[in-house]
Amino acid sequence: MKIVIETSLKNDKNNETDTFSVIMDMEQLANIVKSGGLESGNKALDGFVQKYINQFKEKFGKYVNK
């Protein structure tokens, strides 16, 4: 199963929307936990969250500077 987190940025002036998504593959995470334990799984989740944060900062910065 894959979990998709979709984030939309929309302003109140012209309803311009910028959307981006990140995908978490739960099977891949399960394999990481099976082979490396919970600590490895937590590190993988941390990496996923960091990827989302980096994409959010990039998109938000571009959106604000338009």
C-alpha positions as CSV (number, residue, x, y, z in Angstrom):
1,M,0.0,0.0,0.0
2,K,1.1,3.5,-0.7
3,I,0.1,6.6,1.3
4,V,0.0,9.8,-0.6
5,I,0.2,13.2,1.2
6,E,-1.0,16.0,-1.0
7,T,-0.5,19.6,0.0
8,S,-2.1,22.6,-1.8
9,L,-1.1,26.2,-1.4
10,K,-3.8,28.6,-2.5
11,N,-4.1,32.4,-2.1
12,D,-7.2,34.5,-1.6
13,K,-6.6,37.0,-4.4
14,N,-6.7,34.9,-7.7
15,N,-7.3,31.4,-6.3
16,E,-4.0,30.3,-7.8
17,T,-3.2,26.9,-6.5
18,D,0.1,25.1,-6.3
19,T,-0.1,21.4,-5.3
20,F,2.6,18.8,-4.5
21,S,2.6,15.3,-3.2
22,V,4.9,12.9,-1.4
23,I,4.4,9.1,-1.4
24,M,5.2,6.6,1.3
25,D,5.4,3.0,0.2
26,M,4.4,1.0,3.3
27,E,5.6,-2.3,1.8
28,Q,9.1,-0.8,1.5
29,L,8.9,0.5,5.0
30,A,7.9,-3.0,6.3
31,N,10.9,-4.5,4.5
32,I,13.2,-2.0,6.1
33,V,11.8,-2.9,9.5
34,K,12.1,-6.6,8.8
35,S,15.7,-6.4,7.7
36,G,17.0,-3.6,10.0
37,G,14.6,-3.4,12.9
38,L,12.5,-0.6,14.3
39,E,15.4,1.8,14.5
40,S,15.9,1.5,10.8
41,G,12.2,1.9,10.2
42,N,12.2,5.1,12.3
43,K,15.1,6.5,10.4
44,A,13.3,5.8,7.1
45,L,10.2,7.6,8.5
46,D,12.4,10.5,9.5
47,G,13.8,10.7,6.0
48,F,10.3,10.7,4.5
49,V,9.2,13.5,6.8
50,Q,12.4,15.5,6.0
51,K,11.7,15.0,2.3
52,Y,8.2,16.4,2.8
53,I,9.5,19.4,4.8
54,N,12.1,20.2,2.2
55,Q,9.6,20.1,-0.6
56,F,7.1,22.2,1.4
57,K,9.8,24.9,2.1
58,E,10.8,25.0,-1.5
59,K,7.2,25.2,-2.8
60,F,6.1,27.7,-0.1
61,G,9.1,29.9,-0.8
62,K,8.4,30.0,-4.5
63,Y,4.7,30.6,-3.9
64,V,5.3,33.5,-1.4
65,N,7.8,35.2,-3.8
66,K,5.4,35.2,-6.8
